[in-house]
Amino acid sequence: MRICIMAAALLLAGCSQSVQQYQAETPKLSLKEFFLGSGKAYGVLHDWRGKQTLRFTADLCGEWQGDKGDLYEVFYFSDGRVEQRHWQLTQFADGRITGSAGDVVGAANGQLAGNSLYWQYVLRIPYNGDELDVTVKDWLYLVDQQNLINRTTMHKFGIKVAELTLSIQQLNPQASCSNLKQQVAELASKS
């Protein structure tokens, strides 16, 4: 029995991934380059059983001053909801990423390596007329200079409750964020 437990533990340990495994992958992901100007996202949310529960599109726009950036997002959900998020991000020279947003409890922390970013944070989401805090484990993989795949798992009490898959496309790195920034501010004032 002890041998079975040890074998299972080794197998599980061998299955975990580290962002450092992707250090040699190219093209290199830089948030201040990819999330610059306008972008578009398309995503699907699955519950813990793998059943599709929501689809969405999102408009994105990012502005950067050195290593500090603002990423504005407006989400359009298949159930009719429209939500916003304003990320305030910092990208450090060693690849560390930190961020905060109105619906994020505390700070988001992550690490860039090669074409990938792994970061984790607690997200406060609407749930059955109330709010629920879930731990988000976010993997972003740059496919090419304009396309990124994002795979996210959400956990409550250490148990996976949902999974999100989305693709993000950078549209115009020269685009102004003024219209989306205004839309985010208007949506934030209503919540």
Secondary structure, DSSP 8 states (H G I E B T S, - for coil): -HHHHHHHHHHHHHH---GGGGTT-SS---HHHHTSEEEEEEEEEEETTS-EEEEEEEEEEEEEETTEEEEEEEEEETTS-EEEEEEEEEE-TTSEEEEE-TTEEEEEEEEEETTEEEEEEEEEEEETTEEEEEEEEEEEEEEETTEEEEEEEEEETTEEEEEEEEEEEEEETT---HHHHHHHHHHHHH-
